[in-house]
Amino acid sequence: MIEFADATKFINDFEAVYSKKIVRIPYSTKEGVRKTILMCKCGKTYISLPYMSLGVIENRTTDRKTAPFMLFETEEGNIISTSKKNWEIRDTAAHSPYIYADKIFTWINITDKDDVMDLYTSNVRRKIRKSLKGGIVVKSGSSKKLIRDFYHAYLLRMKEISVAPFSKQIIKNSVKVGMTTIFVAYKDNKIVGGATLNDMYNGVLANGLFATPFEYNKYYVSYNLHYSMMRFAKEKDAVYYSFGRSTRNSNVHHYKMHYKGEDIPLYWSYSRKKKNIRDMKLLYWLWSKLPDSLTKYLGPIVSRYVY
């Protein structure tokens, strides 16, 4: 999990972006060290943390009297609760017998080379240069125009892969609090792709949302976008650049492997056995059959409940 000495700024930013209240839950490690896990109540379940790949720990104690429950780590690494409340914890290690472990995130240490181009294989460098020579221009910032242009590409791509998109308001909120920078790729002033880059506050800049509509793949837009974001991350003195989350052995995961980064397995542990919505393939098929006008309206509503 991500650790902070004091998570106050993170909490304020998260709540401003997602409009969800964070609760500090007392947590005792198997060594007996008392810390705090940040969680949100989503329906009947407390999640650490919704929308994120990893949970967040605060390296300080919190008031146990006001907490709805407490968490304790056993010698085996499992986490148990003082109550029967449902919980979900996201980490790079499993904490219960009930886990969802199909996701990984991929990151690369960008301090190993002075020029990020030197981190790539010759094949990746060739594609980046071909994209640059082909007239693909990537612009970054936080302007309303960039947000609007990114969201245009994002909606197209989400429709192609039958996934409900986040609302534009969440993206605006994230930009406003300084958590996110927008990147948009253009060819002859036409929008051909876009991405968001999130500051994780601890030396990591992470690709959040990524959108390269299929018809523009011939321009190697995705390679250009990652190259642009990695250069930006290096200028910000980040240590790691994360390519974001993907499903293990998926096409997206295989694509990220071209960059020779490190794969980090993700384990989402549950207090009880449950079925993950991401395994319900019928829902993806039904979503793909909806008209564009309906998915644009329903997408932001549905995505708020896909944590």
VMD Tcl script that draws the C-alpha trace (Angstrom):
set ca {
  {0.00 0.00 0.00}
  {1.01 3.63 -0.38}
  {2.26 5.09 2.89}
  {2.12 8.67 4.17}
  {3.39 10.13 7.40}
  {0.43 12.52 7.26}
  {-2.27 11.86 4.64}
  {-4.27 15.05 5.26}
  {-3.52 16.59 1.85}
  {-4.20 13.31 0.07}
  {-7.53 12.94 1.90}
  {-8.60 16.48 1.03}
  {-7.69 15.98 -2.63}
  {-9.37 12.56 -2.90}
  {-12.60 13.80 -1.33}
  {-12.63 16.86 -3.61}
  {-12.17 14.71 -6.71}
  {-14.51 11.78 -6.03}
  {-17.00 13.31 -3.58}
  {-16.53 10.37 -1.22}
  {-15.77 10.68 2.48}
  {-12.62 8.96 3.73}
  {-12.72 7.25 7.11}
  {-9.56 6.60 9.14}
  {-9.59 2.97 10.31}
  {-7.20 1.90 13.11}
  {-4.85 -0.88 11.93}
  {-2.33 -2.99 13.82}
  {0.40 -4.80 11.87}
  {1.54 -8.32 12.76}
  {4.55 -6.70 14.45}
  {2.14 -4.79 16.69}
  {2.79 -1.40 15.05}
  {-0.32 0.78 15.10}
  {-1.17 2.65 11.92}
  {-4.25 3.86 10.03}
  {-5.84 2.54 6.83}
  {-7.86 5.02 4.78}
  {-11.22 3.65 3.62}
  {-14.45 4.81 1.99}
  {-17.84 3.32 2.71}
  {-19.24 2.22 -0.66}
  {-22.69 0.76 -0.19}
  {-22.29 -1.81 2.59}
  {-18.54 -2.26 2.08}
  {-15.55 -0.27 3.31}
  {-12.94 -0.07 0.52}
  {-9.29 0.96 0.72}
  {-9.52 2.77 -1.66}
  {-12.18 2.94 -4.41}
  {-10.96 3.89 -7.91}
  {-7.32 3.33 -6.90}
  {-5.07 0.31 -7.51}
  {-3.53 0.44 -4.03}
  {-4.81 1.35 -0.60}
  {-3.28 4.09 1.53}
  {-1.77 3.78 5.00}
  {-1.09 6.66 7.33}
  {1.87 6.05 9.63}
  {0.16 7.28 12.74}
  {-2.59 6.16 15.08}
  {-6.15 7.40 15.02}
  {-8.94 7.58 17.57}
  {-10.23 4.04 18.04}
  {-13.30 5.23 19.95}
  {-14.77 7.03 16.94}
  {-13.84 4.37 14.32}
  {-16.61 2.02 13.08}
  {-14.23 -0.95 13.51}
  {-10.54 -1.86 13.78}
  {-8.28 -4.07 11.64}
  {-5.56 -6.45 12.83}
  {-2.95 -8.31 10.77}
  {-2.28 -11.93 11.79}
  {1.11 -13.67 11.76}
  {0.14 -15.22 8.41}
  {-0.48 -11.78 6.89}
  {-4.27 -12.04 6.86}
  {-6.32 -9.09 8.11}
  {-9.24 -9.53 10.47}
  {-11.80 -7.04 11.75}
  {-13.32 -6.35 15.16}
  {-16.78 -6.38 13.56}
  {-18.72 -8.22 10.89}
  {-18.61 -5.25 8.51}
  {-17.61 -5.99 4.91}
  {-14.25 -4.63 3.77}
  {-11.92 -4.68 0.77}
  {-8.18 -3.90 0.92}
  {-6.01 -3.25 -2.13}
  {-2.33 -4.10 -1.85}
  {0.60 -5.87 -3.51}
  {0.06 -8.77 -1.09}
  {-2.99 -10.88 -0.27}
  {-4.61 -10.32 3.14}
  {-7.43 -12.89 3.14}
  {-8.44 -16.18 1.47}
  {-10.86 -14.21 -0.74}
  {-8.98 -12.25 -3.39}
  {-9.26 -10.80 -6.87}
  {-5.79 -11.08 -8.42}
  {-6.23 -10.55 -12.16}
  {-4.74 -7.03 -12.19}
  {-1.15 -5.78 -12.29}
  {0.46 -2.41 -12.64}
  {3.66 -1.78 -14.56}
  {6.23 0.84 -13.69}
  {9.74 1.83 -14.71}
  {12.52 3.64 -12.85}
  {13.16 6.78 -14.92}
  {16.25 7.80 -12.97}
  {18.35 5.03 -14.57}
  {19.06 7.13 -17.70}
  {19.53 10.85 -18.34}
  {17.28 10.65 -21.43}
  {14.12 8.54 -21.14}
  {14.54 7.51 -24.80}
  {17.53 5.46 -23.66}
  {15.25 3.36 -21.45}
  {13.49 1.88 -24.48}
  {14.25 -0.99 -26.82}
  {15.23 -0.12 -30.38}
  {11.74 -1.14 -31.57}
  {9.99 1.26 -29.17}
  {12.41 4.08 -30.09}
  {11.68 3.46 -33.77}
  {7.92 3.77 -33.24}
  {8.27 6.96 -31.19}
  {10.43 8.56 -33.87}
  {8.04 7.46 -36.59}
  {5.16 9.05 -34.67}
  {7.10 12.30 -34.24}
  {8.09 12.39 -37.91}
  {4.50 11.58 -38.88}
  {3.32 14.87 -37.41}
  {1.84 13.70 -34.10}
  {2.05 16.58 -31.64}
  {1.37 16.08 -27.92}
  {0.25 19.03 -25.80}
  {-0.03 18.97 -22.02}
  {-1.50 21.16 -19.32}
  {-4.71 21.84 -17.43}
  {-6.73 24.10 -19.74}
  {-10.44 23.63 -20.38}
  {-9.68 22.97 -24.06}
  {-7.26 20.14 -23.23}
  {-9.79 18.59 -20.87}
  {-12.50 18.84 -23.53}
  {-10.24 17.40 -26.26}
  {-9.05 14.55 -24.02}
  {-12.62 13.66 -23.07}
  {-13.56 13.48 -26.75}
  {-10.88 10.85 -27.40}
  {-11.64 9.11 -24.10}
  {-15.34 8.62 -24.90}
  {-14.47 7.15 -28.31}
  {-12.03 4.67 -26.82}
  {-14.29 3.61 -23.94}
  {-17.05 2.88 -26.43}
  {-14.66 0.73 -28.48}
  {-13.74 -1.43 -25.48}
  {-17.24 -1.45 -23.93}
  {-16.27 0.25 -20.66}
  {-18.30 2.91 -18.83}
  {-16.33 6.20 -18.82}
  {-15.63 8.40 -15.81}
  {-17.49 11.68 -15.77}
  {-15.79 14.77 -17.12}
  {-16.42 16.42 -13.75}
  {-14.16 13.92 -11.95}
  {-11.38 14.73 -14.41}
  {-11.97 18.47 -13.93}
  {-11.85 18.02 -10.15}
  {-8.60 16.09 -10.34}
  {-7.00 18.76 -12.50}
  {-8.26 21.52 -10.22}
  {-6.63 20.10 -7.07}
  {-3.35 19.65 -8.94}
  {-3.44 15.87 -8.93}
  {-3.71 15.43 -12.72}
  {-2.09 16.79 -15.87}
  {-3.82 16.31 -19.23}
  {-2.03 15.11 -22.39}
  {-3.65 15.26 -25.83}
  {-2.20 14.06 -29.14}
  {-3.06 15.84 -32.40}
  {-2.40 15.24 -36.07}
  {-3.10 18.20 -38.34}
  {-5.04 19.71 -35.40}
  {-7.27 16.63 -35.21}
  {-7.59 14.86 -31.84}
  {-6.04 11.39 -32.16}
  {-5.56 10.39 -28.51}
  {-5.11 11.50 -24.95}
  {-4.09 10.51 -21.43}
  {-4.06 11.69 -17.84}
  {-0.98 11.70 -15.60}
  {-1.54 11.55 -11.84}
  {0.85 12.69 -9.13}
  {0.91 10.00 -6.45}
  {2.81 12.31 -4.03}
  {5.66 9.89 -3.29}
  {7.99 10.13 -6.26}
  {5.61 8.30 -8.59}
  {3.72 9.79 -11.53}
  {1.12 7.37 -12.85}
  {-0.81 7.16 -16.09}
  {-4.46 7.16 -15.03}
  {-6.77 7.22 -18.07}
  {-5.53 6.40 -21.55}
  {-7.35 6.79 -24.86}
  {-6.04 6.03 -28.34}
  {-8.96 5.25 -30.66}
  {-8.23 2.25 -32.87}
  {-8.28 4.10 -36.20}
  {-5.21 6.15 -35.18}
  {-3.00 3.26 -34.05}
  {-1.11 3.41 -37.36}
  {0.44 6.68 -36.14}
  {1.88 5.04 -32.98}
  {0.03 7.58 -30.87}
  {0.25 5.49 -27.69}
  {4.05 5.35 -27.84}
  {4.23 9.11 -28.33}
  {1.91 9.75 -25.38}
  {3.87 7.55 -22.97}
  {7.13 9.12 -24.16}
  {5.71 12.61 -23.55}
  {4.43 11.70 -20.09}
  {7.70 10.04 -19.09}
  {9.66 13.13 -20.17}
  {7.27 15.26 -18.11}
  {7.69 12.94 -15.10}
  {11.46 13.16 -15.35}
  {11.30 16.97 -15.49}
  {9.28 16.80 -12.25}
  {12.06 14.72 -10.64}
  {9.87 11.64 -10.28}
  {11.59 8.36 -9.54}
  {9.04 6.03 -11.12}
  {6.66 6.31 -14.04}
  {3.70 3.95 -13.83}
  {1.95 2.75 -16.97}
  {-1.16 2.17 -14.90}
  {-3.29 -0.86 -14.19}
  {-4.14 -3.63 -16.66}
  {-5.48 -7.18 -16.68}
  {-2.75 -9.79 -16.49}
  {-1.89 -11.27 -19.94}
  {-4.33 -8.97 -21.73}
  {-3.44 -7.17 -24.95}
  {-2.85 -3.99 -22.94}
  {-0.50 -5.83 -20.57}
  {1.44 -7.32 -23.51}
  {1.76 -3.84 -25.00}
  {3.20 -2.44 -21.76}
  {5.75 -5.25 -21.67}
  {7.42 -3.63 -24.72}
  {8.82 -0.99 -22.35}
  {10.67 -3.53 -20.20}
  {9.18 -2.18 -16.97}
  {8.49 -4.12 -13.79}
  {5.12 -5.82 -13.30}
  {3.68 -5.50 -9.79}
  {0.86 -7.97 -8.96}
  {-2.22 -6.52 -7.28}
  {-4.32 -8.35 -4.71}
  {-7.73 -7.05 -3.74}
  {-8.61 -8.89 -0.54}
  {-12.17 -9.23 0.75}
  {-13.64 -9.98 4.17}
  {-15.92 -12.55 2.54}
  {-16.32 -14.40 -0.72}
  {-17.83 -12.22 -3.44}
  {-18.13 -12.03 -7.21}
  {-16.23 -9.20 -8.88}
  {-18.16 -7.16 -11.42}
  {-15.12 -7.27 -13.74}
  {-15.72 -11.01 -14.23}
  {-19.25 -10.46 -15.55}
  {-18.53 -10.58 -19.27}
  {-22.24 -10.38 -20.17}
  {-22.36 -6.82 -18.82}
  {-19.54 -5.76 -21.17}
  {-21.35 -7.34 -24.12}
  {-24.64 -5.61 -23.24}
  {-22.84 -2.27 -22.86}
  {-21.32 -2.62 -26.35}
  {-24.82 -2.89 -27.83}
  {-26.07 0.40 -26.39}
  {-26.22 3.46 -28.68}
  {-23.50 6.09 -28.25}
  {-25.92 8.73 -26.97}
  {-27.03 6.41 -24.15}
  {-23.53 5.31 -23.10}
  {-22.39 8.94 -22.94}
  {-25.26 9.66 -20.54}
  {-25.19 6.46 -18.48}
  {-21.40 5.94 -18.44}
  {-20.51 8.51 -15.76}
  {-23.38 7.25 -13.60}
  {-22.40 3.58 -13.89}
  {-18.66 4.23 -13.41}
  {-19.29 5.74 -9.98}
  {-20.32 2.26 -8.80}
  {-17.45 0.35 -10.44}
  {-14.74 0.79 -7.85}
}
mol new
graphics top color blue
foreach p $ca { graphics top sphere $p radius 0.5 }
foreach p [lrange $ca 0 end-1] q [lrange $ca 1 end] { graphics top cylinder $p $q radius 0.2 }
display resetview
